[in-house]
Amino acid sequence: MNTNKASQKLSYAQAVGPSVSNILKLKDNFPNLPAKKIKNIQKIIDNSNKTKSHIKITTKGPSQKQIIISISKENSNKFMGLVSIYITNINRTLKNIKSSILVDYAQRDSTGVVIITNKVALSSNLQTIENVIKNVENINSDNIKIPWLSQSKSYLKITGIPFFIKNTNISISTDFVEVAIKSNHIFDNLLLTSKLKVIKVSPKFDIVII
């Protein structure tokens, strides 16, 4: 994708995103944008103003393409006030490090700002985005937490576990299970959202379900 096409996609995505009112100076911010595209975007903005409605982009659930940035409401307002410029700066920085990740648009969230990308971001991309945002003028970088990808919640059931710890008469406990889970690489990057429960299958069998 060349620079002109990337600029077109970025501008259009921002125009149809939740922050339509922020797209005010298209010609100044995006000089390479064709006149026809500017006209189409202006038409969308005019239609939005006439109906006095907000264009919302929804998903069926958490998406790994959503980068959550926890910042204060004040910082969030400052960022969204010039969101088109900041997204351009982020994409330019990502391009400079030869990343295939691009930011399509950004929107407010109860935790701060959510940035939506074209692909699932890597940890290095999150670091780059964090650095760009922390360098934004008038934003207090101390109040910005490390960006993270949206997460899903799943139910885990482990069966066939002995009731007693091997070679002992000590029954298995939730604390023991938590330590075992955290030390196993297959559970890397997973976070327990509730307390584990150890349930004995039957009084006659020394087997438990976790």
NORMO-V247038 format. One record per run of one state. SS is the DSSP state (2 for helix, 1 for strand, 0 for the rest). FROM is the first residue (numbers start at 1). TO is the last residue. If there is no record, write none. Layout:
SS,FROM,TO  SS,FROM,TO
//
This chain:
0,1,2  2,3,15  0,16,19  2,20,22  0,23,25  2,26,29  0,30,34  2,35,51  0,52,65  1,66,70  0,71,72  2,73,81  0,82,82  2,83,96  0,97,102  1,103,109  0,110,111  1,112,117  0,118,122  2,123,134  0,135,140  2,141,143  0,144,147  1,148,149  0,150,160  1,161,162  0,163,163  1,164,164  0,165,170  1,171,171  0,172,173  2,174,182  0,183,184  2,185,187  0,188,198  1,199,202  0,203,204  1,205,209  0,210,210
//
